[in-house]
Amino acid sequence: MSLPKYNELYLPFLSVIADGDLHSIKEVKDAIAKKLNLTEDSLNEQLPIGTQTFANRVAWAKAYLKKAGLIDNPKRACVIITNEGRKLLKKV
């Protein structure tokens, strides 16, 4: 499977943190990768600037989910779903 675009990570991201607990970004990345059955080769894919493509896309998904008010990051490198995020997941 090829790597999903950042906007294709919104729902997997929210579903991983749907339990309402505080999750580290590393934990979220690992859970999304497992949920989407991503291969090691695709996870190791690099951008020209030298960062991992998947990590970069997860970071962009996080940024847009936060901007939309669907997640919050009360602690550095950690996220939690908001009430708005829970409402959205129930609709999908």
DSSP file (Angstrom, degrees, kcal/mol; ACC not computed):
  #  RESIDUE AA STRUCTURE BP1 BP2  ACC     N-H-->O    O-->H-N    N-H-->O    O-->H-N    TCO  KAPPA ALPHA  PHI   PSI    X-CA   Y-CA   Z-CA
    1    1 A M              0   0    0      0, 0.0    38,-0.4     0, 0.0     2,-0.1   0.000 360.0 360.0 360.0 135.8    0.0    0.0    0.0
    2    2 A S        -     0   0    0      1,-0.1    40,-0.0    36,-0.1     0, 0.0  -0.418 360.0 -84.3 -77.8 161.8    1.3    3.5   -0.8
    3    3 A L        -     0   0    0     -2,-0.1    -1,-0.1     1,-0.1     2,-0.1  -0.428  45.7-120.3 -67.9 134.8    1.4    6.1    1.9
    4    4 A P        -     0   0    0      0, 0.0    -1,-0.1     0, 0.0    53,-0.1  -0.408  29.1-106.5 -71.1 152.4   -1.9    7.9    2.4
    5    5 A K    >   -     0   0    0      1,-0.1     3,-1.1    -2,-0.1     4,-0.4  -0.300  36.9-101.5 -70.0 163.5   -2.0   11.7    1.9
    6    6 A Y  G >  S+     0   0    0      1,-0.3     3,-1.4     2,-0.2     4,-0.3   0.871 123.0  53.6 -58.9 -37.5   -2.2   13.8    5.1
    7    7 A N  G >  S+     0   0    0      1,-0.3     3,-0.6     2,-0.2     4,-0.3   0.711 101.6  59.8 -73.0 -17.7   -6.0   14.4    4.6
    8    8 A E  G <  S+     0   0    0     -3,-1.1    -1,-0.3     1,-0.2    -2,-0.2   0.508  97.9  62.1 -82.6  -4.6   -6.6   10.7    4.3
    9    9 A L  G <> S+     0   0    0     -3,-1.4     4,-2.7    -4,-0.4     5,-0.2   0.515  76.6  90.7 -95.4  -7.5   -5.1   10.3    7.8
   10   10 A Y  H <> S+     0   0    0     -3,-0.6     4,-2.5    -4,-0.3     5,-0.2   0.949  91.5  39.0 -55.6 -55.5   -7.8   12.4    9.6
   11   11 A L  H  > S+     0   0    0     -4,-0.3     4,-2.8     2,-0.2     5,-0.2   0.920 116.7  49.1 -67.6 -43.8  -10.2    9.6   10.4
   12   12 A P  H  > S+     0   0    0      0, 0.0     4,-1.9     0, 0.0    -1,-0.2   0.917 112.2  51.3 -59.2 -39.0   -7.6    7.0   11.3
   13   13 A F  H  X S+     0   0    0     -4,-2.7     4,-1.3     1,-0.2    -2,-0.2   0.952 113.0  43.8 -60.3 -51.0   -6.0    9.6   13.5
   14   14 A L  H  < S+     0   0    0     -4,-2.5     4,-0.3    -5,-0.2     3,-0.2   0.888 111.8  53.1 -63.9 -38.8   -9.2   10.4   15.3
   15   15 A S  H >< S+     0   0    0     -4,-2.8     3,-0.7     1,-0.2    -1,-0.2   0.848 105.1  55.5 -67.6 -31.6  -10.2    6.7   15.6
   16   16 A V  H 3< S+     0   0    0     -4,-1.9     3,-0.3     1,-0.2    -1,-0.2   0.855 116.9  35.4 -66.8 -34.5   -6.8    5.9   17.3
   17   17 A I  T >< S+     0   0    0     -4,-1.3     3,-1.8    -3,-0.2    64,-0.6   0.246  83.8 111.8-103.6  13.4   -7.4    8.5   20.0
   18   18 A A  T <   +     0   0    0     -3,-0.7    -1,-0.2    -4,-0.3    -2,-0.1   0.664  59.5  77.2 -62.5 -17.8  -11.2    8.0   20.3
   19   19 A D  T 3  S-     0   0    0     -3,-0.3    -1,-0.3    -4,-0.2     3,-0.1   0.616 104.1-122.1 -71.8 -10.2  -10.9    6.5   23.8
   20   20 A G    <   +     0   0    0     -3,-1.8    -2,-0.1     1,-0.3     2,-0.1   0.456  69.0 127.5  86.4  -0.4  -10.4   10.0   25.2
   21   21 A D  S    S-     0   0    0      1,-0.1     2,-0.4    -4,-0.1    60,-0.4  -0.420  70.2 -96.2 -84.0 164.7   -7.1    9.3   26.8
   22   22 A L        -     0   0    0     58,-0.1     2,-0.4    -2,-0.1    58,-0.2  -0.695  46.5-169.3 -79.4 129.0   -3.9   11.4   26.3
   23   23 A H  E     -A   79   0A   0     56,-2.8    56,-3.0    -2,-0.4     2,-0.1  -0.955  20.0-124.5-125.1 140.7   -1.7    9.8   23.5
   24   24 A S  E  >  -A   78   0A   0     -2,-0.4     4,-2.2    54,-0.2    54,-0.3  -0.481  26.0-120.1 -75.4 153.9    1.8   10.5   22.5
   25   25 A I  H  > S+     0   0    0     52,-2.3     4,-3.0     1,-0.2     5,-0.2   0.884 115.5  55.0 -62.0 -37.9    2.4   11.3   18.8
   26   26 A K  H  > S+     0   0    0     51,-0.3     4,-2.6     1,-0.2    -1,-0.2   0.926 107.9  48.7 -60.5 -44.3    4.7    8.3   18.5
   27   27 A E  H  > S+     0   0    0      2,-0.2     4,-2.3     1,-0.2    -1,-0.2   0.904 112.5  48.6 -60.7 -42.6    1.9    6.1   19.8
   28   28 A V  H  X S+     0   0    0     -4,-2.2     4,-2.6     2,-0.2     5,-0.2   0.933 111.4  49.4 -64.8 -46.8   -0.6    7.6   17.4
   29   29 A K  H  X S+     0   0    0     -4,-3.0     4,-2.5     1,-0.2    -2,-0.2   0.931 112.9  47.1 -58.1 -46.9    1.9    7.2   14.4
   30   30 A D  H  X S+     0   0    0     -4,-2.6     4,-2.1     1,-0.2    -1,-0.2   0.905 113.0  48.5 -62.9 -42.3    2.5    3.6   15.3
   31   31 A A  H  X S+     0   0    0     -4,-2.3     4,-2.7    -5,-0.2    -1,-0.2   0.888 111.8  48.9 -67.2 -39.7   -1.2    2.8   15.7
   32   32 A I  H  X S+     0   0    0     -4,-2.6     4,-2.4     2,-0.2    -2,-0.2   0.937 110.8  50.8 -64.5 -45.4   -2.1    4.4   12.4
   33   33 A A  H  <>S+     0   0    0     -4,-2.5     5,-2.4    -5,-0.2     4,-0.3   0.905 114.1  44.3 -58.6 -42.4    0.6    2.5   10.6
   34   34 A K  H ><5S+     0   0    0     -4,-2.1     3,-1.1     3,-0.2    -1,-0.2   0.920 112.1  52.0 -67.8 -43.9   -0.6   -0.7   12.1
   35   35 A K  H 3<5S+     0   0    0     -4,-2.7    -2,-0.2     1,-0.3    -1,-0.2   0.856 115.1  41.9 -60.9 -37.0   -4.3    0.1   11.4
   36   36 A L  T 3<5S-     0   0    0     -4,-2.4    -1,-0.3    -5,-0.2    -2,-0.2   0.375 107.8-125.7 -93.3   3.8   -3.5    0.8    7.7
   37   37 A N  T < 5 -     0   0    0     -3,-1.1     2,-0.2    -4,-0.3    -3,-0.2   0.897  41.6-178.4  53.6  46.2   -1.1   -2.2    7.4
   38   38 A L      < -     0   0    0     -5,-2.4    -1,-0.2    -6,-0.1     2,-0.1  -0.549  21.5-124.5 -78.2 140.3    1.7    0.0    6.1
   39   39 A T     >  -     0   0    0    -38,-0.4     4,-2.2    -2,-0.2     5,-0.2  -0.371  18.3-114.1 -80.8 161.4    4.9   -1.8    5.2
   40   40 A E  H  > S+     0   0    0      1,-0.2     4,-1.8     2,-0.2     5,-0.1   0.882 117.0  56.4 -60.5 -39.2    8.4   -1.0    6.7
   41   41 A D  H  4 S+     0   0    0      1,-0.2     4,-0.4     2,-0.2    -1,-0.2   0.924 109.3  44.2 -60.8 -44.9    9.5    0.1    3.2
   42   42 A S  H >4 S+     0   0    0      1,-0.2     3,-0.9     2,-0.2    12,-0.3   0.876 112.5  52.4 -69.7 -35.0    6.7    2.7    3.0
   43   43 A L  H 3< S+     0   0    0     -4,-2.2    11,-0.3     1,-0.2    12,-0.3   0.796 108.7  51.1 -69.2 -27.0    7.3    3.9    6.5
   44   44 A N  T 3< S+     0   0    0     -4,-1.8    -1,-0.2    -5,-0.2    -2,-0.2   0.469  80.4 125.5 -88.7  -1.9   10.9    4.4    5.8
   45   45 A E    <   -     0   0    0     -3,-0.9     8,-2.4    -4,-0.4     9,-0.4  -0.315  49.9-149.2 -57.7 137.6   10.2    6.5    2.7
   46   46 A Q  B     -B   52   0B   0      6,-0.3     6,-0.2     7,-0.1    -1,-0.1  -0.847   9.2-129.6-116.6 148.1   12.0    9.9    3.0
   47   47 A L    >   -     0   0    0      4,-3.1     3,-2.4    -2,-0.3     6,-0.0  -0.492  40.9-100.9 -80.1 161.5   11.2   13.3    1.7
   48   48 A P  T 3  S+     0   0    0      0, 0.0    -1,-0.1     0, 0.0    -2,-0.0   0.777 123.8  60.5 -56.3 -25.8   14.0   15.2   -0.2
   49   49 A I  T 3  S-     0   0    0      2,-0.1    -3,-0.0     1,-0.0     0, 0.0   0.525 121.4-107.0 -82.0  -3.9   14.7   17.1    3.0
   50   50 A G  S <  S+     0   0    0     -3,-2.4     2,-0.2     1,-0.3    -1,-0.0   0.439  78.7 121.1  98.9  -0.2   15.5   13.9    4.8
   51   51 A T  S    S-     0   0    0      1,-0.1    -4,-3.1     2,-0.0    -1,-0.3  -0.612  72.9 -92.8 -93.4 158.5   12.5   13.5    7.1
   52   52 A Q  B  >  -B   46   0B   0     -6,-0.2     4,-2.1    -2,-0.2    -6,-0.3  -0.518  27.4-141.6 -70.9 131.9   10.2   10.5    7.0
   53   53 A T  H  > S+     0   0    0     -8,-2.4     4,-2.4    -2,-0.3     5,-0.2   0.914  99.8  50.4 -59.8 -45.9    7.2   11.1    4.7
   54   54 A F  H  > S+     0   0    0     -9,-0.4     4,-2.4   -12,-0.3    -1,-0.2   0.922 110.3  48.8 -62.9 -44.6    4.8    9.3    6.9
   55   55 A A  H  > S+     0   0    0    -12,-0.3     4,-2.1     1,-0.2    -1,-0.2   0.893 111.4  51.5 -61.6 -39.4    5.8   11.2   10.1
   56   56 A N  H  X S+     0   0    0     -4,-2.1     4,-2.0     2,-0.2    -1,-0.2   0.908 110.6  47.6 -63.4 -43.0    5.5   14.5    8.1
   57   57 A R  H  X S+     0   0    0     -4,-2.4     4,-2.4     2,-0.2    -2,-0.2   0.871 110.2  51.6 -69.2 -36.9    2.0   13.6    6.9
   58   58 A V  H  X S+     0   0    0     -4,-2.4     4,-2.6     2,-0.2    -1,-0.2   0.903 109.1  52.1 -64.2 -39.9    0.9   12.6   10.4
   59   59 A A  H  X S+     0   0    0     -4,-2.1     4,-2.2     2,-0.2    -2,-0.2   0.900 110.4  47.3 -62.9 -41.5    2.2   16.0   11.6
   60   60 A W  H  X S+     0   0    0     -4,-2.0     4,-2.3     2,-0.2     5,-0.2   0.907 111.1  51.2 -67.4 -40.2    0.2   17.8    9.0
   61   61 A A  H  X S+     0   0    0     -4,-2.4     4,-2.5     1,-0.2     5,-0.2   0.927 110.5  49.9 -60.3 -43.9   -2.9   15.8    9.8
   62   62 A K  H  X S+     0   0    0     -4,-2.6     4,-2.4     1,-0.2     5,-0.2   0.915 109.2  52.0 -59.3 -44.6   -2.4   16.7   13.5
   63   63 A A  H  X S+     0   0    0     -4,-2.2     4,-2.2     1,-0.2    -1,-0.2   0.920 113.3  42.7 -60.9 -45.4   -2.1   20.4   12.6
   64   64 A Y  H  X S+     0   0    0     -4,-2.3     4,-1.8     2,-0.2    -1,-0.2   0.858 112.4  52.7 -73.2 -34.4   -5.3   20.5   10.6
   65   65 A L  H  <>S+     0   0    0     -4,-2.5     5,-2.5    -5,-0.2     6,-0.9   0.893 111.7  47.4 -65.4 -38.1   -7.3   18.5   13.1
   66   66 A K  H ><5S+     0   0    0     -4,-2.4     3,-1.4    -5,-0.2    -2,-0.2   0.924 109.8  52.0 -66.5 -44.3   -6.1   20.9   15.9
   67   67 A K  H 3<5S+     0   0    0     -4,-2.2    -1,-0.2     1,-0.3    -2,-0.2   0.844 108.7  51.8 -60.8 -33.8   -7.0   23.9   13.7
   68   68 A A  T 3<5S-     0   0    0     -4,-1.8    -1,-0.3    -5,-0.1    -2,-0.2   0.530 116.0-117.1 -80.2  -6.4  -10.5   22.4   13.2
   69   69 A G  T < 5S+     0   0    0     -3,-1.4    15,-0.4    -4,-0.3    16,-0.4   0.675  83.1 118.4  80.5  17.1  -10.9   21.9   17.0
   70   70 A L  S   <S+     0   0    0     -5,-2.5    12,-2.2    -6,-0.2     2,-0.3   0.694  77.2  23.1 -90.5 -20.7  -11.2   18.1   16.7
   71   71 A I  E     -C   81   0C   0     -6,-0.9     2,-0.3    10,-0.3    10,-0.2  -0.919  65.2-156.9-136.3 165.0   -8.1   17.5   18.8
   72   72 A D  E     -C   80   0C   0      8,-2.6     8,-2.4    -2,-0.3     3,-0.1  -0.959  11.1-148.1-136.4 155.7   -6.1   19.3   21.5
   73   73 A N        +     0   0    0     -2,-0.3     6,-0.2     6,-0.2     4,-0.1  -0.738  22.4 168.3-126.8  86.1   -2.5   18.9   22.6
   74   74 A P  S    S+     0   0    0      0, 0.0     2,-0.3     0, 0.0    -1,-0.1   0.629  71.7  36.5 -70.8 -13.4   -2.5   19.8   26.3
   75   75 A K  S >  S-     0   0    0      3,-0.4     3,-1.9    -3,-0.1    -3,-0.0  -0.989 104.3 -84.1-140.6 144.8    1.0   18.5   26.7
   76   76 A R  T 3  S+     0   0    0     -2,-0.3     3,-0.1     1,-0.3     0, 0.0  -0.207 112.2   2.3 -53.6 133.0    4.0   18.6   24.4
   77   77 A A  T 3  S+     0   0    0      1,-0.2   -52,-2.3   -53,-0.1     2,-0.3   0.698 113.1 103.8  62.6  23.2    4.0   15.8   21.8
   78   78 A C  E <   -A   24   0A   0     -3,-1.9    -3,-0.4   -54,-0.3     2,-0.3  -0.967  49.4-165.9-132.5 150.3    0.7   14.5   23.1
   79   79 A V  E     -A   23   0A   0    -56,-3.0   -56,-2.8    -2,-0.3     2,-0.3  -0.934   6.4-171.2-134.5 157.8   -2.9   14.7   21.8
   80   80 A I  E     -C   72   0C   0     -8,-2.4    -8,-2.6    -2,-0.3     2,-0.2  -0.989  30.5-110.8-144.7 145.4   -6.4   14.1   23.0
   81   81 A I  E     -C   71   0C   0    -64,-0.6   -10,-0.3   -60,-0.4     2,-0.2  -0.513  31.2-140.6 -76.8 145.3   -9.7   14.1   21.2
   82   82 A T     >  -     0   0    0    -12,-2.2     4,-2.1    -2,-0.2     5,-0.2  -0.463  29.3-100.6 -95.8 173.5  -12.1   16.9   21.9
   83   83 A N  H  > S+     0   0    0      1,-0.2     4,-2.5     2,-0.2     5,-0.2   0.882 125.7  54.3 -60.6 -38.0  -15.9   16.7   22.2
   84   84 A E  H  > S+     0   0    0    -15,-0.4     4,-2.2     1,-0.2    -1,-0.2   0.891 106.7  51.4 -63.7 -39.0  -16.2   18.0   18.6
   85   85 A G  H  > S+     0   0    0    -16,-0.4     4,-2.2   -15,-0.3    -2,-0.2   0.902 109.7  49.2 -63.3 -41.8  -13.9   15.2   17.5
   86   86 A R  H  X S+     0   0    0     -4,-2.1     4,-1.9     2,-0.2    -2,-0.2   0.912 109.8  51.8 -63.8 -42.6  -16.0   12.6   19.2
   87   87 A K  H  X S+     0   0    0     -4,-2.5     4,-1.3     1,-0.2    -2,-0.2   0.913 109.5  49.9 -60.5 -42.8  -19.2   14.1   17.6
   88   88 A L  H  X S+     0   0    0     -4,-2.2     4,-1.3     1,-0.2     3,-0.4   0.922 108.5  52.0 -62.8 -44.5  -17.6   13.8   14.2
   89   89 A L  H  < S+     0   0    0     -4,-2.2    -1,-0.2     1,-0.2    -2,-0.2   0.863 106.0  55.0 -60.9 -35.9  -16.6   10.2   14.7
   90   90 A K  H  < S+     0   0    0     -4,-1.9    -1,-0.2     1,-0.2    -2,-0.2   0.834 107.5  50.4 -66.3 -31.1  -20.1    9.3   15.7
   91   91 A K  H  <        0   0    0     -4,-1.3    -1,-0.2    -3,-0.4    -2,-0.2   0.759 360.0 360.0 -76.4 -25.5  -21.4   10.8   12.4
   92   92 A V     <        0   0    0     -4,-1.3    -1,-0.2    -3,-0.2    -2,-0.2   0.465 360.0 360.0 -89.0 360.0  -18.9    8.8   10.2
